[in-house]
Amino acid sequence: MTAFTGNTITSTPTIATATSTQVLAANGFRKFLLIQNASAANIAISFEGATLTGIAPTSTNKCYVLASTAGNNFIRFDGGFVPGGAITAYQASGSPINTLVVIEG
């Protein structure tokens, strides 16, 4: 694995409960992406900018479910493949904390 040496931007977008929310705009120059679930509930993520309708992956609701469980609550892309599309998120729960930590570089 190669080390990422560029600048990064960290954001903590809030996801509106039961609403598909764009958390990052498309960026074809992305070389690093880390998304961590800082919420008390699972969050669905779309790497294609899709409008999500729930947290269950289906043929029409194409998403990755980011668990709230420590150790399983983040996804990281670097090196050969980093999604360049808009990133959207969806959280069905009314948990008091609906946030992600997003680091992009």
C-alpha positions as CSV (number, residue, x, y, z in Angstrom):
1,M,0.0,0.0,0.0
2,T,1.3,3.4,-0.9
3,A,1.2,6.3,1.6
4,F,-1.1,9.2,0.9
5,T,0.9,12.4,1.0
6,G,-1.6,15.1,-0.1
7,N,-3.8,17.5,1.7
8,T,-7.1,16.3,3.3
9,I,-10.4,17.9,4.1
10,T,-12.3,16.6,7.1
11,S,-16.1,17.3,7.4
12,T,-18.8,16.0,9.7
13,P,-22.0,16.1,7.7
14,T,-25.3,15.6,9.5
15,I,-27.8,13.2,7.8
16,A,-31.4,14.1,8.0
17,T,-33.3,11.1,9.5
18,A,-35.1,9.0,6.8
19,T,-33.9,11.3,4.0
20,S,-31.2,10.7,1.3
21,T,-28.6,13.3,2.0
22,Q,-25.6,14.3,-0.2
23,V,-22.5,14.3,2.0
24,L,-19.8,14.9,-0.7
25,A,-20.0,16.4,-4.2
26,A,-18.5,14.5,-7.1
27,N,-14.7,14.8,-7.3
28,G,-12.9,13.0,-10.1
29,F,-9.5,14.0,-8.5
30,R,-10.1,12.2,-5.2
31,K,-7.1,10.1,-4.2
32,F,-8.2,9.2,-0.6
33,L,-11.6,8.8,1.0
34,L,-12.4,7.6,4.5
35,I,-15.9,7.6,5.9
36,Q,-16.6,6.7,9.5
37,N,-20.0,6.2,11.1
38,A,-20.1,8.4,14.2
39,S,-23.8,7.6,14.8
40,A,-25.5,5.2,17.1
41,A,-27.3,3.5,14.2
42,N,-26.3,1.9,10.9
43,I,-26.0,4.3,7.9
44,A,-26.4,3.4,4.2
45,I,-23.8,5.0,1.8
46,S,-24.1,5.3,-2.0
47,F,-20.9,6.0,-3.9
48,E,-22.8,6.8,-7.1
49,G,-24.8,9.8,-5.8
50,A,-28.0,7.7,-5.8
51,T,-31.1,8.8,-4.0
52,L,-31.4,6.2,-1.2
53,T,-34.7,5.0,0.1
54,G,-33.6,2.9,3.1
55,I,-30.7,1.1,4.6
56,A,-31.3,-2.3,3.0
57,P,-29.3,-2.9,-0.2
58,T,-31.6,-3.9,-3.0
59,S,-31.4,-3.9,-6.8
60,T,-32.9,-0.4,-6.8
61,N,-31.4,0.9,-3.5
62,K,-27.7,0.3,-4.3
63,C,-25.8,1.0,-1.1
64,Y,-23.2,-0.1,1.4
65,V,-24.3,-0.3,5.0
66,L,-21.8,1.2,7.3
67,A,-22.3,-0.3,10.8
68,S,-22.3,1.6,14.0
69,T,-20.3,-1.1,15.7
70,A,-16.7,0.0,16.6
71,G,-14.2,-1.7,14.3
72,N,-16.7,-2.1,11.5
73,N,-17.8,1.6,11.4
74,F,-15.5,2.9,8.7
75,I,-14.6,2.4,5.0
76,R,-11.4,3.6,3.4
77,F,-10.4,4.0,-0.2
78,D,-6.9,4.9,-1.5
79,G,-4.4,3.8,-4.0
80,G,-5.9,2.1,-7.1
81,F,-9.6,2.8,-6.7
82,V,-11.3,5.8,-5.0
83,P,-14.9,6.6,-5.9
84,G,-15.1,9.9,-7.7
85,G,-18.9,10.3,-7.7
86,A,-21.1,12.2,-5.3
87,I,-21.5,10.4,-1.9
88,T,-25.0,10.1,-0.4
89,A,-26.1,8.7,2.9
90,Y,-29.3,7.5,4.5
91,Q,-30.2,6.7,8.1
92,A,-33.6,5.3,9.1
93,S,-33.2,5.6,12.8
94,G,-34.2,8.6,14.8
95,S,-31.0,8.4,16.8
96,P,-29.9,11.7,18.3
97,I,-26.5,11.5,16.5
98,N,-26.8,11.3,12.7
99,T,-23.3,12.1,11.7
100,L,-20.5,10.8,9.6
101,V,-16.8,11.8,9.7
102,V,-15.6,12.2,6.1
103,I,-11.9,12.7,5.2
104,E,-11.2,13.4,1.5
105,G,-8.0,14.0,-0.2
